[in-house]
Amino acid sequence: MLIRRIEKFLRDSGMPATKFGRLATNDPRFVLDLRMGREPRHATKSRVEHFMNTYRENAGAR
């Protein structure tokens, strides 16, 4: 489930939910909406997964 992966990412990275939403989808309410039951489209899910993977790769390179 996407929201669980995002919540783990937020805990591990220390990133606020609104910043994540802004960076990943240009929507600061994205995580809040997911917590309230929003179901994103497949393309949005792919974009969010790509953002998290890229962020982890770049954080590991530091």
mmCIF file as Biopython writes it, N, C-alpha, C and O atoms, coordinates in Angstrom:
data_model
#
loop_
_atom_site.group_PDB
_atom_site.id
_atom_site.type_symbol
_atom_site.label_atom_id
_atom_site.label_alt_id
_atom_site.label_comp_id
_atom_site.label_asym_id
_atom_site.label_entity_id
_atom_site.label_seq_id
_atom_site.pdbx_PDB_ins_code
_atom_site.Cartn_x
_atom_site.Cartn_y
_atom_site.Cartn_z
_atom_site.occupancy
_atom_site.B_iso_or_equiv
_atom_site.auth_seq_id
_atom_site.auth_asym_id
_atom_site.pdbx_PDB_model_num
ATOM 1   N N  . MET A ? 1  ? 0.849  -1.177 0.000   1.0 0.0 1  A 1 
ATOM 2   C CA . MET A ? 1  ? 0.000  0.000  0.000   1.0 0.0 1  A 1 
ATOM 3   C C  . MET A ? 1  ? 0.897  1.245  0.000   1.0 0.0 1  A 1 
ATOM 4   O O  . MET A ? 1  ? 1.843  1.334  0.783   1.0 0.0 1  A 1 
ATOM 5   N N  . LEU A ? 2  ? 0.602  2.177  -0.859  1.0 0.0 2  A 1 
ATOM 6   C CA . LEU A ? 2  ? 1.448  3.353  -1.059  1.0 0.0 2  A 1 
ATOM 7   C C  . LEU A ? 2  ? 1.587  4.193  0.202   1.0 0.0 2  A 1 
ATOM 8   O O  . LEU A ? 2  ? 2.692  4.633  0.519   1.0 0.0 2  A 1 
ATOM 9   N N  . ILE A ? 3  ? 0.510  4.427  0.924   1.0 0.0 3  A 1 
ATOM 10  C CA . ILE A ? 3  ? 0.587  5.301  2.097   1.0 0.0 3  A 1 
ATOM 11  C C  . ILE A ? 3  ? 1.540  4.724  3.139   1.0 0.0 3  A 1 
ATOM 12  O O  . ILE A ? 3  ? 2.235  5.484  3.813   1.0 0.0 3  A 1 
ATOM 13  N N  . ARG A ? 4  ? 1.588  3.429  3.286   1.0 0.0 4  A 1 
ATOM 14  C CA . ARG A ? 4  ? 2.516  2.819  4.254   1.0 0.0 4  A 1 
ATOM 15  C C  . ARG A ? 4  ? 3.962  3.055  3.847   1.0 0.0 4  A 1 
ATOM 16  O O  . ARG A ? 4  ? 4.808  3.348  4.692   1.0 0.0 4  A 1 
ATOM 17  N N  . ARG A ? 5  ? 4.249  2.927  2.549   1.0 0.0 5  A 1 
ATOM 18  C CA . ARG A ? 5  ? 5.616  3.174  2.074   1.0 0.0 5  A 1 
ATOM 19  C C  . ARG A ? 5  ? 5.983  4.643  2.248   1.0 0.0 5  A 1 
ATOM 20  O O  . ARG A ? 5  ? 7.121  4.963  2.590   1.0 0.0 5  A 1 
ATOM 21  N N  . ILE A ? 6  ? 5.035  5.527  2.016   1.0 0.0 6  A 1 
ATOM 22  C CA . ILE A ? 6  ? 5.295  6.959  2.198   1.0 0.0 6  A 1 
ATOM 23  C C  . ILE A ? 6  ? 5.528  7.265  3.678   1.0 0.0 6  A 1 
ATOM 24  O O  . ILE A ? 6  ? 6.463  7.991  4.015   1.0 0.0 6  A 1 
ATOM 25  N N  . GLU A ? 7  ? 4.702  6.729  4.552   1.0 0.0 7  A 1 
ATOM 26  C CA . GLU A ? 7  ? 4.869  6.974  5.992   1.0 0.0 7  A 1 
ATOM 27  C C  . GLU A ? 7  ? 6.245  6.495  6.468   1.0 0.0 7  A 1 
ATOM 28  O O  . GLU A ? 7  ? 6.894  7.177  7.261   1.0 0.0 7  A 1 
ATOM 29  N N  . LYS A ? 8  ? 6.687  5.349  5.999   1.0 0.0 8  A 1 
ATOM 30  C CA . LYS A ? 8  ? 8.017  4.846  6.365   1.0 0.0 8  A 1 
ATOM 31  C C  . LYS A ? 8  ? 9.090  5.776  5.819   1.0 0.0 8  A 1 
ATOM 32  O O  . LYS A ? 8  ? 10.058 6.084  6.515   1.0 0.0 8  A 1 
ATOM 33  N N  . PHE A ? 9  ? 8.926  6.225  4.580   1.0 0.0 9  A 1 
ATOM 34  C CA . PHE A ? 9  ? 9.878  7.155  3.983   1.0 0.0 9  A 1 
ATOM 35  C C  . PHE A ? 9  ? 9.957  8.435  4.814   1.0 0.0 9  A 1 
ATOM 36  O O  . PHE A ? 9  ? 11.049 8.937  5.080   1.0 0.0 9  A 1 
ATOM 37  N N  . LEU A ? 10 ? 8.810  8.959  5.221   1.0 0.0 10 A 1 
ATOM 38  C CA . LEU A ? 10 ? 8.785  10.189 6.012   1.0 0.0 10 A 1 
ATOM 39  C C  . LEU A ? 10 ? 9.498  9.998  7.345   1.0 0.0 10 A 1 
ATOM 40  O O  . LEU A ? 10 ? 10.249 10.873 7.775   1.0 0.0 10 A 1 
ATOM 41  N N  . ARG A ? 11 ? 9.272  8.859  8.005   1.0 0.0 11 A 1 
ATOM 42  C CA . ARG A ? 11 ? 9.959  8.578  9.270   1.0 0.0 11 A 1 
ATOM 43  C C  . ARG A ? 11 ? 11.461 8.479  9.062   1.0 0.0 11 A 1 
ATOM 44  O O  . ARG A ? 11 ? 12.241 9.078  9.803   1.0 0.0 11 A 1 
ATOM 45  N N  . ASP A ? 12 ? 11.864 7.714  8.044   1.0 0.0 12 A 1 
ATOM 46  C CA . ASP A ? 12 ? 13.289 7.478  7.798   1.0 0.0 12 A 1 
ATOM 47  C C  . ASP A ? 12 ? 14.027 8.742  7.368   1.0 0.0 12 A 1 
ATOM 48  O O  . ASP A ? 12 ? 15.178 8.952  7.750   1.0 0.0 12 A 1 
ATOM 49  N N  . SER A ? 13 ? 13.372 9.573  6.581   1.0 0.0 13 A 1 
ATOM 50  C CA . SER A ? 13 ? 14.030 10.770 6.047   1.0 0.0 13 A 1 
ATOM 51  C C  . SER A ? 13 ? 13.869 11.988 6.945   1.0 0.0 13 A 1 
ATOM 52  O O  . SER A ? 13 ? 14.653 12.933 6.852   1.0 0.0 13 A 1 
ATOM 53  N N  . GLY A ? 14 ? 12.861 11.978 7.814   1.0 0.0 14 A 1 
ATOM 54  C CA . GLY A ? 14 ? 12.584 13.138 8.642   1.0 0.0 14 A 1 
ATOM 55  C C  . GLY A ? 14 ? 11.930 14.278 7.874   1.0 0.0 14 A 1 
ATOM 56  O O  . GLY A ? 14 ? 11.870 15.409 8.358   1.0 0.0 14 A 1 
ATOM 57  N N  . MET A ? 15 ? 11.445 13.977 6.682   1.0 0.0 15 A 1 
ATOM 58  C CA . MET A ? 15 ? 10.828 14.996 5.836   1.0 0.0 15 A 1 
ATOM 59  C C  . MET A ? 15 ? 9.378  15.230 6.265   1.0 0.0 15 A 1 
ATOM 60  O O  . MET A ? 15 ? 8.642  14.270 6.494   1.0 0.0 15 A 1 
ATOM 61  N N  . PRO A ? 16 ? 8.960  16.490 6.378   1.0 0.0 16 A 1 
ATOM 62  C CA . PRO A ? 16 ? 7.548  16.761 6.677   1.0 0.0 16 A 1 
ATOM 63  C C  . PRO A ? 16 ? 6.638  16.324 5.526   1.0 0.0 16 A 1 
ATOM 64  O O  . PRO A ? 16 ? 7.039  16.352 4.362   1.0 0.0 16 A 1 
ATOM 65  N N  . ALA A ? 17 ? 5.435  15.929 5.857   1.0 0.0 17 A 1 
ATOM 66  C CA . ALA A ? 17 ? 4.488  15.431 4.854   1.0 0.0 17 A 1 
ATOM 67  C C  . ALA A ? 17 ? 4.186  16.473 3.782   1.0 0.0 17 A 1 
ATOM 68  O O  . ALA A ? 17 ? 4.053  16.134 2.606   1.0 0.0 17 A 1 
ATOM 69  N N  . THR A ? 18 ? 4.078  17.737 4.181   1.0 0.0 18 A 1 
ATOM 70  C CA . THR A ? 18 ? 3.755  18.768 3.188   1.0 0.0 18 A 1 
ATOM 71  C C  . THR A ? 18 ? 4.906  18.978 2.203   1.0 0.0 18 A 1 
ATOM 72  O O  . THR A ? 18 ? 4.680  19.199 1.013   1.0 0.0 18 A 1 
ATOM 73  N N  . LYS A ? 19 ? 6.129  18.908 2.703   1.0 0.0 19 A 1 
ATOM 74  C CA . LYS A ? 19 ? 7.283  19.052 1.805   1.0 0.0 19 A 1 
ATOM 75  C C  . LYS A ? 19 ? 7.341  17.880 0.832   1.0 0.0 19 A 1 
ATOM 76  O O  . LYS A ? 19 ? 7.606  18.057 -0.357  1.0 0.0 19 A 1 
ATOM 77  N N  . PHE A ? 20 ? 7.090  16.685 1.351   1.0 0.0 20 A 1 
ATOM 78  C CA . PHE A ? 20 ? 7.060  15.504 0.483   1.0 0.0 20 A 1 
ATOM 79  C C  . PHE A ? 20 ? 6.045  15.688 -0.629  1.0 0.0 20 A 1 
ATOM 80  O O  . PHE A ? 20 ? 6.354  15.464 -1.800  1.0 0.0 20 A 1 
ATOM 81  N N  . GLY A ? 21 ? 4.846  16.091 -0.275  1.0 0.0 21 A 1 
ATOM 82  C CA . GLY A ? 21 ? 3.801  16.291 -1.269  1.0 0.0 21 A 1 
ATOM 83  C C  . GLY A ? 21 ? 4.183  17.316 -2.317  1.0 0.0 21 A 1 
ATOM 84  O O  . GLY A ? 21 ? 3.944  17.123 -3.509  1.0 0.0 21 A 1 
ATOM 85  N N  . ARG A ? 22 ? 4.782  18.415 -1.858  1.0 0.0 22 A 1 
ATOM 86  C CA . ARG A ? 22 ? 5.205  19.466 -2.783  1.0 0.0 22 A 1 
ATOM 87  C C  . ARG A ? 22 ? 6.264  18.957 -3.749  1.0 0.0 22 A 1 
ATOM 88  O O  . ARG A ? 22 ? 6.179  19.196 -4.954  1.0 0.0 22 A 1 
ATOM 89  N N  . LEU A ? 23 ? 7.269  18.250 -3.216  1.0 0.0 23 A 1 
ATOM 90  C CA . LEU A ? 23 ? 8.364  17.780 -4.063  1.0 0.0 23 A 1 
ATOM 91  C C  . LEU A ? 23 ? 7.945  16.638 -4.992  1.0 0.0 23 A 1 
ATOM 92  O O  . LEU A ? 23 ? 8.357  16.592 -6.151  1.0 0.0 23 A 1 
ATOM 93  N N  . ALA A ? 24 ? 7.135  15.730 -4.483  1.0 0.0 24 A 1 
ATOM 94  C CA . ALA A ? 24 ? 6.777  14.538 -5.256  1.0 0.0 24 A 1 
ATOM 95  C C  . ALA A ? 24 ? 5.643  14.768 -6.248  1.0 0.0 24 A 1 
ATOM 96  O O  . ALA A ? 24 ? 5.637  14.182 -7.330  1.0 0.0 24 A 1 
ATOM 97  N N  . THR A ? 25 ? 4.679  15.622 -5.883  1.0 0.0 25 A 1 
ATOM 98  C CA . THR A ? 25 ? 3.479  15.756 -6.722  1.0 0.0 25 A 1 
ATOM 99  C C  . THR A ? 25 ? 3.024  17.195 -6.943  1.0 0.0 25 A 1 
ATOM 100 O O  . THR A ? 25 ? 1.999  17.426 -7.585  1.0 0.0 25 A 1 
ATOM 101 N N  . ASN A ? 26 ? 3.768  18.158 -6.423  1.0 0.0 26 A 1 
ATOM 102 C CA . ASN A ? 26 ? 3.364  19.569 -6.474  1.0 0.0 26 A 1 
ATOM 103 C C  . ASN A ? 26 ? 2.045  19.805 -5.736  1.0 0.0 26 A 1 
ATOM 104 O O  . ASN A ? 26 ? 1.296  20.721 -6.075  1.0 0.0 26 A 1 
ATOM 105 N N  . ASP A ? 27 ? 1.766  18.983 -4.735  1.0 0.0 27 A 1 
ATOM 106 C CA . ASP A ? 27 ? 0.530  19.094 -3.958  1.0 0.0 27 A 1 
ATOM 107 C C  . ASP A ? 27 ? 0.871  18.921 -2.474  1.0 0.0 27 A 1 
ATOM 108 O O  . ASP A ? 27 ? 1.052  17.792 -2.017  1.0 0.0 27 A 1 
ATOM 109 N N  . PRO A ? 28 ? 0.963  20.013 -1.718  1.0 0.0 28 A 1 
ATOM 110 C CA . PRO A ? 28 ? 1.335  19.880 -0.303  1.0 0.0 28 A 1 
ATOM 111 C C  . PRO A ? 28 ? 0.324  19.094 0.532   1.0 0.0 28 A 1 
ATOM 112 O O  . PRO A ? 28 ? 0.658  18.638 1.626   1.0 0.0 28 A 1 
ATOM 113 N N  . ARG A ? 29 ? -0.893 18.929 0.041   1.0 0.0 29 A 1 
ATOM 114 C CA . ARG A ? 29 ? -1.905 18.165 0.772   1.0 0.0 29 A 1 
ATOM 115 C C  . ARG A ? 29 ? -1.940 16.682 0.381   1.0 0.0 29 A 1 
ATOM 116 O O  . ARG A ? 29 ? -2.786 15.937 0.876   1.0 0.0 29 A 1 
ATOM 117 N N  . PHE A ? 30 ? -1.048 16.256 -0.483  1.0 0.0 30 A 1 
ATOM 118 C CA . PHE A ? 30 ? -1.085 14.901 -1.027  1.0 0.0 30 A 1 
ATOM 119 C C  . PHE A ? 30 ? -1.110 13.838 0.070   1.0 0.0 30 A 1 
ATOM 120 O O  . PHE A ? 30 ? -1.975 12.962 0.055   1.0 0.0 30 A 1 
ATOM 121 N N  . VAL A ? 31 ? -0.177 13.900 1.021   1.0 0.0 31 A 1 
ATOM 122 C CA . VAL A ? 31 ? -0.104 12.873 2.068   1.0 0.0 31 A 1 
ATOM 123 C C  . VAL A ? 31 ? -1.342 12.934 2.960   1.0 0.0 31 A 1 
ATOM 124 O O  . VAL A ? 31 ? -1.902 11.896 3.314   1.0 0.0 31 A 1 
ATOM 125 N N  . LEU A ? 32 ? -1.766 14.127 3.320   1.0 0.0 32 A 1 
ATOM 126 C CA . LEU A ? 32 ? -2.978 14.261 4.134   1.0 0.0 32 A 1 
ATOM 127 C C  . LEU A ? 32 ? -4.176 13.649 3.417   1.0 0.0 32 A 1 
ATOM 128 O O  . LEU A ? 32 ? -4.981 12.945 4.027   1.0 0.0 32 A 1 
ATOM 129 N N  . ASP A ? 33 ? -4.287 13.919 2.125   1.0 0.0 33 A 1 
ATOM 130 C CA . ASP A ? 33 ? -5.390 13.347 1.355   1.0 0.0 33 A 1 
ATOM 131 C C  . ASP A ? 33 ? -5.319 11.819 1.315   1.0 0.0 33 A 1 
ATOM 132 O O  . ASP A ? 33 ? -6.347 11.147 1.400   1.0 0.0 33 A 1 
ATOM 133 N N  . LEU A ? 34 ? -4.110 11.272 1.186   1.0 0.0 34 A 1 
ATOM 134 C CA . LEU A ? 34 ? -3.962 9.807  1.216   1.0 0.0 34 A 1 
ATOM 135 C C  . LEU A ? 34 ? -4.389 9.260  2.573   1.0 0.0 34 A 1 
ATOM 136 O O  . LEU A ? 34 ? -5.056 8.229  2.656   1.0 0.0 34 A 1 
ATOM 137 N N  . ARG A ? 35 ? -4.001 9.954  3.625   1.0 0.0 35 A 1 
ATOM 138 C CA . ARG A ? 35 ? -4.392 9.526  4.977   1.0 0.0 35 A 1 
ATOM 139 C C  . ARG A ? 35 ? -5.904 9.543  5.149   1.0 0.0 35 A 1 
ATOM 140 O O  . ARG A ? 35 ? -6.452 8.788  5.952   1.0 0.0 35 A 1 
ATOM 141 N N  . MET A ? 36 ? -6.576 10.404 4.394   1.0 0.0 36 A 1 
ATOM 142 C CA . MET A ? 36 ? -8.038 10.515 4.474   1.0 0.0 36 A 1 
ATOM 143 C C  . MET A ? 36 ? -8.747 9.566  3.500   1.0 0.0 36 A 1 
ATOM 144 O O  . MET A ? 36 ? -9.975 9.563  3.420   1.0 0.0 36 A 1 
ATOM 145 N N  . GLY A ? 37 ? -7.977 8.764  2.763   1.0 0.0 37 A 1 
ATOM 146 C CA . GLY A ? 37 ? -8.582 7.770  1.900   1.0 0.0 37 A 1 
ATOM 147 C C  . GLY A ? 37 ? -8.459 8.002  0.408   1.0 0.0 37 A 1 
ATOM 148 O O  . GLY A ? 37 ? -8.973 7.205  -0.377  1.0 0.0 37 A 1 
ATOM 149 N N  . ARG A ? 38 ? -7.797 9.061  -0.005  1.0 0.0 38 A 1 
ATOM 150 C CA . ARG A ? 38 ? -7.638 9.329  -1.446  1.0 0.0 38 A 1 
ATOM 151 C C  . ARG A ? 38 ? -6.870 8.189  -2.106  1.0 0.0 38 A 1 
ATOM 152 O O  . ARG A ? 38 ? -5.901 7.672  -1.549  1.0 0.0 38 A 1 
ATOM 153 N N  . GLU A ? 39 ? -7.308 7.812  -3.278  1.0 0.0 39 A 1 
ATOM 154 C CA . GLU A ? 39 ? -6.627 6.799  -4.087  1.0 0.0 39 A 1 
ATOM 155 C C  . GLU A ? 39 ? -6.015 7.472  -5.306  1.0 0.0 39 A 1 
ATOM 156 O O  . GLU A ? 39 ? -6.740 7.909  -6.200  1.0 0.0 39 A 1 
ATOM 157 N N  . PRO A ? 40 ? -4.699 7.562  -5.354  1.0 0.0 40 A 1 
ATOM 158 C CA . PRO A ? 40 ? -4.071 8.215  -6.509  1.0 0.0 40 A 1 
ATOM 159 C C  . PRO A ? 40 ? -4.114 7.336  -7.749  1.0 0.0 40 A 1 
ATOM 160 O O  . PRO A ? 40 ? -4.240 6.114  -7.667  1.0 0.0 40 A 1 
ATOM 161 N N  . ARG A ? 41 ? -4.004 7.991  -8.897  1.0 0.0 41 A 1 
ATOM 162 C CA . ARG A ? 41 ? -3.957 7.257  -10.161 1.0 0.0 41 A 1 
ATOM 163 C C  . ARG A ? 41 ? -2.626 6.522  -10.284 1.0 0.0 41 A 1 
ATOM 164 O O  . ARG A ? 41 ? -1.669 6.814  -9.567  1.0 0.0 41 A 1 
ATOM 165 N N  . HIS A ? 42 ? -2.587 5.573  -11.198 1.0 0.0 42 A 1 
ATOM 166 C CA . HIS A ? 42 ? -1.383 4.764  -11.399 1.0 0.0 42 A 1 
ATOM 167 C C  . HIS A ? 42 ? -0.174 5.643  -11.732 1.0 0.0 42 A 1 
ATOM 168 O O  . HIS A ? 42 ? 0.917  5.414  -11.211 1.0 0.0 42 A 1 
ATOM 169 N N  . ALA A ? 43 ? -0.358 6.630  -12.583 1.0 0.0 43 A 1 
ATOM 170 C CA . ALA A ? 43 ? 0.760  7.502  -12.966 1.0 0.0 43 A 1 
ATOM 171 C C  . ALA A ? 43 ? 1.301  8.267  -11.758 1.0 0.0 43 A 1 
ATOM 172 O O  . ALA A ? 43 ? 2.510  8.465  -11.640 1.0 0.0 43 A 1 
ATOM 173 N N  . THR A ? 44 ? 0.418  8.692  -10.871 1.0 0.0 44 A 1 
ATOM 174 C CA . THR A ? 44 ? 0.847  9.406  -9.667  1.0 0.0 44 A 1 
ATOM 175 C C  . THR A ? 44 ? 1.605  8.472  -8.741  1.0 0.0 44 A 1 
ATOM 176 O O  . THR A ? 44 ? 2.624  8.856  -8.167  1.0 0.0 44 A 1 
ATOM 177 N N  . LYS A ? 45 ? 1.119  7.256  -8.592  1.0 0.0 45 A 1 
ATOM 178 C CA . LYS A ? 45 ? 1.823  6.267  -7.765  1.0 0.0 45 A 1 
ATOM 179 C C  . LYS A ? 45 ? 3.233  6.047  -8.292  1.0 0.0 45 A 1 
ATOM 180 O O  . LYS A ? 45 ? 4.191  6.012  -7.520  1.0 0.0 45 A 1 
ATOM 181 N N  . SER A ? 46 ? 3.359  5.899  -9.596  1.0 0.0 46 A 1 
ATOM 182 C CA . SER A ? 46 ? 4.672  5.685  -10.208 1.0 0.0 46 A 1 
ATOM 183 C C  . SER A ? 46 ? 5.584  6.879  -9.970  1.0 0.0 46 A 1 
ATOM 184 O O  . SER A ? 46 ? 6.769  6.712  -9.677  1.0 0.0 46 A 1 
ATOM 185 N N  . ARG A ? 47 ? 5.039  8.070  -10.094 1.0 0.0 47 A 1 
ATOM 186 C CA . ARG A ? 47 ? 5.824  9.290  -9.887  1.0 0.0 47 A 1 
ATOM 187 C C  . ARG A ? 47 ? 6.321  9.393  -8.447  1.0 0.0 47 A 1 
ATOM 188 O O  . ARG A ? 47 ? 7.460  9.792  -8.207  1.0 0.0 47 A 1 
ATOM 189 N N  . VAL A ? 48 ? 5.463  9.034  -7.491  1.0 0.0 48 A 1 
ATOM 190 C CA . VAL A ? 48 ? 5.830  9.082  -6.075  1.0 0.0 48 A 1 
ATOM 191 C C  . VAL A ? 48 ? 6.898  8.035  -5.770  1.0 0.0 48 A 1 
ATOM 192 O O  . VAL A ? 48 ? 7.870  8.325  -5.073  1.0 0.0 48 A 1 
ATOM 193 N N  . GLU A ? 49 ? 6.725  6.833  -6.283  1.0 0.0 49 A 1 
ATOM 194 C CA . GLU A ? 49 ? 7.731  5.780  -6.079  1.0 0.0 49 A 1 
ATOM 195 C C  . GLU A ? 49 ? 9.077  6.213  -6.652  1.0 0.0 49 A 1 
ATOM 196 O O  . GLU A ? 49 ? 10.116 6.022  -6.020  1.0 0.0 49 A 1 
ATOM 197 N N  . HIS A ? 50 ? 9.056  6.792  -7.841  1.0 0.0 50 A 1 
ATOM 198 C CA . HIS A ? 50 ? 10.292 7.267  -8.465  1.0 0.0 50 A 1 
ATOM 199 C C  . HIS A ? 50 ? 10.945 8.350  -7.598  1.0 0.0 50 A 1 
ATOM 200 O O  . HIS A ? 50 ? 12.160 8.337  -7.398  1.0 0.0 50 A 1 
ATOM 201 N N  . PHE A ? 51 ? 10.146 9.276  -7.088  1.0 0.0 51 A 1 
ATOM 202 C CA . PHE A ? 51 ? 10.681 10.331 -6.221  1.0 0.0 51 A 1 
ATOM 203 C C  . PHE A ? 51 ? 11.374 9.720  -5.002  1.0 0.0 51 A 1 
ATOM 204 O O  . PHE A ? 51 ? 12.499 10.101 -4.679  1.0 0.0 51 A 1 
ATOM 205 N N  . MET A ? 52 ? 10.712 8.771  -4.318  1.0 0.0 52 A 1 
ATOM 206 C CA . MET A ? 52 ? 11.293 8.176  -3.108  1.0 0.0 52 A 1 
ATOM 207 C C  . MET A ? 52 ? 12.580 7.422  -3.429  1.0 0.0 52 A 1 
ATOM 208 O O  . MET A ? 52 ? 13.559 7.533  -2.691  1.0 0.0 52 A 1 
ATOM 209 N N  . ASN A ? 53 ? 12.590 6.660  -4.515  1.0 0.0 53 A 1 
ATOM 210 C CA . ASN A ? 53 ? 13.792 5.917  -4.896  1.0 0.0 53 A 1 
ATOM 211 C C  . ASN A ? 53 ? 14.945 6.850  -5.237  1.0 0.0 53 A 1 
ATOM 212 O O  . ASN A ? 53 ? 16.078 6.620  -4.813  1.0 0.0 53 A 1 
ATOM 213 N N  . THR A ? 54 ? 14.670 7.884  -5.987  1.0 0.0 54 A 1 
ATOM 214 C CA . THR A ? 54 ? 15.697 8.847  -6.367  1.0 0.0 54 A 1 
ATOM 215 C C  . THR A ? 54 ? 16.224 9.583  -5.142  1.0 0.0 54 A 1 
ATOM 216 O O  . THR A ? 54 ? 17.430 9.798  -5.017  1.0 0.0 54 A 1 
ATOM 217 N N  . TYR A ? 55 ? 15.336 9.967  -4.248  1.0 0.0 55 A 1 
ATOM 218 C CA . TYR A ? 55 ? 15.742 10.672 -3.038  1.0 0.0 55 A 1 
ATOM 219 C C  . TYR A ? 55 ? 16.665 9.791  -2.203  1.0 0.0 55 A 1 
ATOM 220 O O  . TYR A ? 55 ? 17.691 10.265 -1.715  1.0 0.0 55 A 1 
ATOM 221 N N  . ARG A ? 56 ? 16.319 8.524  -2.031  1.0 0.0 56 A 1 
ATOM 222 C CA . ARG A ? 56 ? 17.153 7.600  -1.249  1.0 0.0 56 A 1 
ATOM 223 C C  . ARG A ? 56 ? 18.518 7.420  -1.909  1.0 0.0 56 A 1 
ATOM 224 O O  . ARG A ? 56 ? 19.543 7.410  -1.226  1.0 0.0 56 A 1 
ATOM 225 N N  . GLU A ? 57 ? 18.535 7.279  -3.224  1.0 0.0 57 A 1 
ATOM 226 C CA . GLU A ? 57 ? 19.802 7.114  -3.929  1.0 0.0 57 A 1 
ATOM 227 C C  . GLU A ? 57 ? 20.692 8.331  -3.731  1.0 0.0 57 A 1 
ATOM 228 O O  . GLU A ? 57 ? 21.887 8.191  -3.469  1.0 0.0 57 A 1 
ATOM 229 N N  . ASN A ? 58 ? 20.123 9.516  -3.854  1.0 0.0 58 A 1 
ATOM 230 C CA . ASN A ? 58 ? 20.898 10.748 -3.697  1.0 0.0 58 A 1 
ATOM 231 C C  . ASN A ? 58 ? 21.339 10.947 -2.247  1.0 0.0 58 A 1 
ATOM 232 O O  . ASN A ? 58 ? 22.432 11.459 -2.002  1.0 0.0 58 A 1 
ATOM 233 N N  . ALA A ? 59 ? 20.513 10.555 -1.292  1.0 0.0 59 A 1 
ATOM 234 C CA . ALA A ? 59 ? 20.870 10.690 0.120   1.0 0.0 59 A 1 
ATOM 235 C C  . ALA A ? 59 ? 21.995 9.719  0.473   1.0 0.0 59 A 1 
ATOM 236 O O  . ALA A ? 59 ? 22.853 10.035 1.297   1.0 0.0 59 A 1 
ATOM 237 N N  . GLY A ? 60 ? 21.995 8.545  -0.146  1.0 0.0 60 A 1 
ATOM 238 C CA . GLY A ? 60 ? 23.042 7.563  0.109   1.0 0.0 60 A 1 
ATOM 239 C C  . GLY A ? 60 ? 24.375 7.952  -0.494  1.0 0.0 60 A 1 
ATOM 240 O O  . GLY A ? 60 ? 25.420 7.492  -0.034  1.0 0.0 60 A 1 
ATOM 241 N N  . ALA A ? 61 ? 24.355 8.784  -1.505  1.0 0.0 61 A 1 
ATOM 242 C CA . ALA A ? 61 ? 25.588 9.198  -2.180  1.0 0.0 61 A 1 
ATOM 243 C C  . ALA A ? 61 ? 26.314 10.290 -1.402  1.0 0.0 61 A 1 
ATOM 244 O O  . ALA A ? 61 ? 27.477 10.580 -1.682  1.0 0.0 61 A 1 
ATOM 245 N N  . ARG A ? 62 ? 25.647 10.888 -0.440  1.0 0.0 62 A 1 
ATOM 246 C CA . ARG A ? 62 ? 26.272 11.993 0.322   1.0 0.0 62 A 1 
ATOM 247 C C  . ARG A ? 62 ? 27.243 11.496 1.345   1.0 0.0 62 A 1 
ATOM 248 O O  . ARG A ? 62 ? 27.848 12.294 2.062   1.0 0.0 62 A 1 
#
